[in-house]
Amino acid sequence: MHLIYQGKTKDVYKLDNNQILLKFKDDVTGENGVFDPGANTVGLTIEGAGKSGLKMTKFFYELLNSRGIPTHFIAADLDEVSMTVKEAQVLGKGLEVICRYKAVGSFYRRYAAYCTEGQDLDRFVEVTIKDDERGDPVISDDALAQLGILPHALYQELKELTRQICDIVKEELAKKGLELYDIKLEFGYDKATNQLLLIDEISGGNMRVYQGGTYIPPLELEKIFLS
């Protein structure tokens, strides 16, 4: 096992047999000491954030795998705060796919002239490029195809898979009286089969969730959801 990448919230290690080990950290994204799942910098460190994120990730990946949805998840070790996954090739140099049920965050900031904050959205899917230097710009279907990042047909597959996954997450959260406003996912190709897979984590660190109109921070979310 050797370290191949140090990310904002996880360190990545290469294992044998086309497998990768993800070691979760207590760092979370945000700005000026305030958590923001859409931020592209580490904003603060919260003790226990890594294990909290892994607990939720384990729950959702096991559920998705049981429903036949393609993911990179193999196993999780809560004591080691790590997850073993299939090795995957990221899309382009890295994309993030956001599914929005409410007009909040960057969506509202961009389109406030046309919507009200918290307005309902119908599973609005948008893709951003992982590029800290350029502020993770939004990219269109046509641009993805013309720049050779993702062909039109695969974009449609990505979009439908995103909606399917996010609807499952939203449904599970609703069972605990929690409402999903938006969620950020990542996808890649399985290096062994070239299949499109859900990768990275599914936790409070990459979603906005509210209860009775009140925002629920990631660690509190995990405690409510998994209680």
The 8 nearest C-alpha neighbors of each residue, nearest first, counted from 0:
[[1, 14, 13, 12, 2, 15, 20, 19],
 [2, 0, 12, 13, 3, 14, 11, 4],
 [1, 3, 12, 4, 11, 13, 0, 10],
 [2, 4, 12, 11, 1, 13, 5, 10],
 [5, 3, 11, 2, 10, 6, 12, 9],
 [4, 6, 10, 11, 9, 7, 3, 2],
 [7, 5, 9, 10, 8, 4, 11, 24],
 [6, 8, 9, 41, 26, 5, 40, 27],
 [7, 9, 24, 26, 6, 27, 23, 25],
 [10, 8, 23, 6, 22, 24, 7, 21],
 [9, 11, 5, 22, 6, 21, 4, 23],
 [10, 12, 21, 4, 3, 20, 2, 5],
 [13, 11, 2, 20, 1, 3, 19, 0],
 [12, 14, 19, 0, 1, 20, 3, 2],
 [15, 13, 0, 18, 19, 12, 20, 16],
 [14, 16, 17, 18, 13, 0, 19, 86],
 [17, 15, 18, 14, 85, 86, 19, 13],
 [18, 16, 86, 15, 85, 14, 19, 191],
 [17, 19, 85, 86, 14, 16, 84, 15],
 [18, 20, 13, 84, 14, 86, 12, 83],
 [19, 21, 83, 12, 82, 11, 84, 13],
 [22, 20, 11, 82, 81, 10, 9, 23],
 [21, 23, 81, 10, 9, 80, 11, 20],
 [22, 24, 9, 49, 80, 81, 21, 8],
 [25, 23, 49, 8, 9, 26, 22, 48],
 [24, 26, 49, 48, 45, 44, 46, 47],
 [27, 25, 44, 8, 24, 43, 45, 41],
 [28, 26, 41, 43, 8, 44, 42, 25],
 [29, 27, 41, 42, 40, 38, 35, 34],
 [28, 30, 42, 34, 35, 38, 33, 41],
 [29, 31, 42, 33, 32, 34, 38, 35],
 [32, 30, 33, 42, 29, 43, 34, 41],
 [31, 33, 42, 43, 30, 29, 34, 44],
 [32, 34, 29, 30, 31, 42, 35, 43],
 [35, 33, 29, 28, 42, 32, 36, 30],
 [34, 36, 29, 37, 38, 28, 33, 30],
 [37, 35, 205, 38, 204, 28, 206, 34],
 [38, 36, 35, 39, 205, 28, 29, 105],
 [39, 37, 29, 35, 28, 36, 40, 30],
 [38, 40, 131, 28, 37, 41, 134, 135],
 [41, 39, 28, 38, 42, 29, 30, 7],
 [42, 40, 28, 27, 29, 43, 7, 26],
 [43, 41, 29, 30, 28, 32, 40, 31],
 [42, 44, 32, 27, 41, 26, 45, 29],
 [43, 45, 26, 25, 27, 46, 42, 48],
 [44, 46, 25, 48, 47, 26, 43, 27],
 [47, 45, 48, 25, 44, 49, 26, 50],
 [46, 48, 49, 50, 25, 51, 45, 218],
 [49, 47, 25, 51, 45, 46, 50, 52],
 [50, 48, 25, 24, 23, 52, 51, 47],
 [49, 51, 53, 52, 80, 47, 48, 54],
 [52, 50, 48, 54, 49, 53, 47, 218],
 [53, 51, 202, 49, 50, 55, 54, 48],
 [52, 54, 56, 50, 51, 55, 57, 49],
 [55, 53, 57, 51, 56, 52, 50, 58],
 [54, 56, 58, 202, 57, 52, 53, 59],
 [55, 57, 201, 53, 59, 202, 58, 200],
 [58, 56, 54, 60, 55, 59, 53, 61],
 [57, 59, 55, 56, 61, 60, 62, 54],
 [58, 60, 62, 56, 61, 57, 63, 55],
 [61, 59, 63, 57, 62, 58, 64, 56],
 [60, 62, 64, 58, 59, 63, 57, 65],
 [61, 63, 59, 65, 60, 64, 58, 66],
 [64, 62, 60, 66, 65, 68, 61, 59],
 [65, 63, 67, 61, 66, 62, 68, 60],
 [64, 66, 62, 63, 67, 61, 68, 60],
 [67, 65, 63, 64, 68, 62, 61, 69],
 [66, 68, 64, 65, 69, 63, 70, 62],
 [67, 69, 63, 64, 66, 70, 65, 164],
 [70, 68, 196, 67, 197, 64, 71, 195],
 [71, 69, 197, 196, 72, 198, 68, 64],
 [70, 72, 85, 84, 198, 196, 197, 73],
 [73, 71, 84, 70, 74, 60, 85, 83],
 [72, 74, 84, 83, 71, 85, 75, 82],
 [75, 73, 83, 82, 72, 76, 84, 57],
 [76, 74, 82, 81, 83, 77, 57, 73],
 [77, 75, 81, 79, 78, 80, 82, 74],
 [76, 78, 80, 79, 75, 50, 81, 53],
 [79, 77, 80, 76, 81, 50, 75, 53],
 [78, 80, 81, 76, 77, 22, 82, 75],
 [81, 79, 77, 50, 78, 23, 76, 22],
 [82, 80, 22, 76, 79, 21, 23, 75],
 [81, 83, 75, 21, 20, 74, 76, 84],
 [84, 82, 20, 74, 73, 19, 75, 21],
 [85, 83, 72, 73, 71, 19, 18, 86],
 [86, 84, 18, 71, 19, 87, 17, 72],
 [85, 87, 18, 17, 19, 190, 84, 189],
 [88, 86, 189, 190, 188, 187, 85, 89],
 [87, 89, 188, 187, 190, 189, 90, 86],
 [90, 88, 187, 93, 91, 87, 188, 92],
 [91, 89, 93, 187, 94, 92, 88, 148],
 [90, 92, 148, 93, 89, 94, 149, 147],
 [93, 91, 90, 89, 94, 129, 128, 148],
 [92, 94, 129, 90, 91, 89, 128, 95],
 [95, 93, 128, 129, 127, 90, 185, 96],
 [96, 94, 185, 127, 126, 184, 128, 183],
 [95, 97, 126, 184, 183, 125, 185, 127],
 [98, 96, 183, 125, 124, 182, 184, 126],
 [97, 99, 124, 123, 182, 181, 122, 183],
 [98, 100, 181, 123, 122, 101, 180, 97],
 [99, 101, 120, 180, 122, 181, 121, 119],
 [102, 100, 119, 180, 120, 117, 118, 99],
 [101, 103, 117, 118, 107, 116, 106, 119],
 [104, 102, 107, 117, 116, 106, 101, 105],
 [103, 105, 106, 107, 108, 102, 37, 116],
 [104, 106, 108, 107, 109, 103, 37, 110],
 [107, 105, 109, 104, 108, 103, 102, 110],
 [106, 108, 103, 111, 110, 102, 109, 105],
 [107, 109, 105, 106, 111, 110, 104, 103],
 [110, 108, 106, 107, 111, 105, 112, 104],
 [109, 111, 107, 112, 113, 108, 106, 114],
 [110, 112, 107, 114, 113, 108, 109, 115],
 [113, 111, 110, 114, 115, 109, 107, 108],
 [114, 112, 111, 110, 115, 107, 109, 116],
 [115, 113, 111, 112, 110, 116, 118, 107],
 [114, 116, 118, 117, 111, 102, 113, 107],
 [115, 117, 118, 102, 103, 107, 114, 111],
 [116, 118, 102, 101, 103, 115, 119, 107],
 [117, 119, 102, 101, 115, 116, 120, 114],
 [120, 118, 101, 100, 117, 102, 121, 99],
 [121, 119, 100, 101, 122, 123, 99, 118],
 [120, 122, 123, 100, 119, 99, 101, 124],
 [121, 123, 100, 99, 98, 120, 124, 162],
 [122, 124, 99, 121, 98, 120, 100, 125],
 [125, 123, 98, 97, 122, 99, 158, 96],
 [126, 124, 97, 96, 123, 98, 127, 137],
 [125, 127, 96, 95, 137, 138, 97, 94],
 [128, 126, 137, 95, 136, 138, 94, 135],
 [127, 129, 94, 135, 136, 130, 93, 95],
 [130, 128, 135, 93, 94, 127, 131, 95],
 [129, 131, 135, 132, 133, 128, 134, 136],
 [132, 130, 134, 133, 135, 39, 129, 40],
 [131, 133, 130, 134, 135, 129, 39, 136],
 [134, 132, 131, 130, 135, 136, 129, 128],
 [133, 135, 131, 136, 132, 130, 39, 129],
 [136, 134, 130, 128, 129, 133, 131, 127],
 [137, 135, 127, 128, 134, 138, 133, 130],
 [136, 138, 127, 126, 128, 135, 139, 125],
 [139, 137, 127, 126, 142, 136, 143, 128],
 [140, 138, 142, 141, 143, 137, 126, 125],
 [139, 141, 143, 142, 144, 151, 154, 138],
 [142, 140, 144, 139, 143, 145, 151, 138],
 [141, 143, 145, 139, 144, 140, 146, 138],
 [142, 144, 148, 149, 140, 141, 146, 145],
 [145, 143, 150, 149, 141, 147, 142, 146],
 [146, 144, 142, 147, 143, 141, 148, 150],
 [147, 145, 143, 144, 148, 142, 149, 141],
 [146, 148, 144, 145, 149, 143, 150, 91],
 [149, 147, 91, 143, 146, 144, 90, 150],
 [148, 150, 144, 143, 147, 154, 153, 151],
 [151, 149, 144, 153, 152, 154, 143, 148],
 [152, 150, 154, 153, 144, 155, 149, 140],
 [153, 151, 155, 154, 150, 156, 149, 157],
 [154, 152, 156, 155, 150, 151, 157, 149],
 [153, 155, 157, 151, 156, 152, 158, 150],
 [154, 156, 158, 152, 153, 157, 159, 151],
 [157, 155, 153, 159, 154, 158, 160, 152],
 [158, 156, 154, 160, 155, 159, 153, 161],
 [159, 157, 155, 161, 156, 160, 154, 162],
 [160, 158, 162, 156, 161, 157, 163, 155],
 [159, 161, 163, 157, 162, 158, 156, 164],
 [160, 162, 158, 164, 159, 163, 165, 157],
 [163, 161, 165, 159, 160, 164, 166, 158],
 [162, 164, 160, 166, 161, 165, 159, 167],
 [165, 163, 161, 167, 162, 166, 160, 168],
 [164, 166, 168, 162, 167, 163, 169, 161],
 [165, 167, 169, 163, 168, 164, 162, 170],
 [168, 166, 170, 164, 165, 169, 171, 163],
 [167, 169, 165, 171, 166, 170, 172, 164],
 [170, 168, 166, 172, 167, 171, 179, 165],
 [169, 171, 167, 173, 168, 172, 166, 174],
 [172, 170, 168, 174, 173, 169, 167, 175],
 [171, 173, 177, 169, 174, 170, 175, 168],
 [172, 174, 177, 176, 170, 175, 171, 178],
 [173, 175, 172, 171, 176, 170, 177, 224],
 [176, 174, 173, 177, 172, 224, 223, 171],
 [175, 177, 173, 174, 210, 178, 172, 211],
 [176, 178, 173, 210, 172, 175, 209, 208],
 [179, 177, 209, 208, 173, 210, 180, 172],
 [178, 180, 208, 169, 181, 207, 209, 177],
 [181, 179, 101, 100, 207, 208, 99, 178],
 [182, 180, 99, 207, 206, 98, 100, 179],
 [181, 183, 206, 98, 97, 205, 207, 184],
 [182, 184, 97, 205, 96, 206, 95, 98],
 [185, 183, 96, 95, 97, 182, 186, 201],
 [184, 186, 95, 198, 96, 197, 199, 94],
 [187, 185, 197, 198, 196, 89, 90, 195],
 [186, 188, 89, 88, 196, 90, 87, 195],
 [187, 189, 195, 88, 193, 87, 194, 196],
 [188, 190, 87, 193, 194, 191, 192, 86],
 [191, 189, 87, 193, 192, 188, 86, 88],
 [190, 192, 189, 193, 17, 86, 194, 87],
 [191, 193, 194, 189, 190, 188, 195, 87],
 [194, 192, 189, 188, 190, 191, 195, 87],
 [195, 193, 189, 188, 192, 196, 69, 190],
 [194, 196, 188, 187, 189, 193, 186, 197],
 [197, 195, 70, 69, 187, 186, 188, 71],
 [196, 198, 70, 186, 185, 71, 69, 187],
 [199, 197, 186, 185, 71, 196, 70, 187],
 [198, 200, 185, 201, 197, 184, 186, 71],
 [201, 199, 56, 202, 198, 53, 52, 184],
 [202, 200, 56, 55, 205, 59, 199, 203],
 [203, 201, 52, 204, 55, 56, 205, 200],
 [202, 204, 217, 206, 205, 52, 220, 221],
 [203, 205, 202, 36, 217, 206, 52, 27],
 [206, 204, 36, 183, 203, 202, 182, 201],
 [205, 207, 182, 203, 181, 204, 183, 36],
 [208, 206, 181, 180, 179, 182, 209, 203],
 [207, 209, 179, 178, 180, 215, 214, 206],
 [208, 210, 214, 213, 178, 215, 212, 177],
 [211, 209, 177, 213, 212, 178, 176, 214],
 [210, 212, 213, 209, 177, 176, 178, 214],
 [211, 213, 210, 209, 214, 178, 208, 215],
 [214, 212, 209, 210, 211, 215, 208, 216],
 [213, 215, 209, 208, 216, 210, 212, 207],
 [214, 216, 209, 220, 208, 219, 213, 217],
 [217, 215, 219, 218, 220, 214, 203, 208],
 [218, 216, 203, 220, 219, 204, 221, 215],
 [219, 217, 221, 220, 216, 51, 48, 222],
 [218, 220, 222, 221, 216, 217, 223, 215],
 [221, 219, 217, 223, 218, 222, 215, 224],
 [220, 222, 224, 218, 219, 223, 225, 51],
 [221, 223, 219, 220, 225, 224, 226, 218],
 [224, 222, 220, 226, 221, 225, 219, 175],
 [223, 225, 221, 222, 226, 220, 175, 172],
 [224, 226, 222, 223, 221, 55, 54, 220],
 [225, 223, 222, 224, 221, 175, 220, 219]]
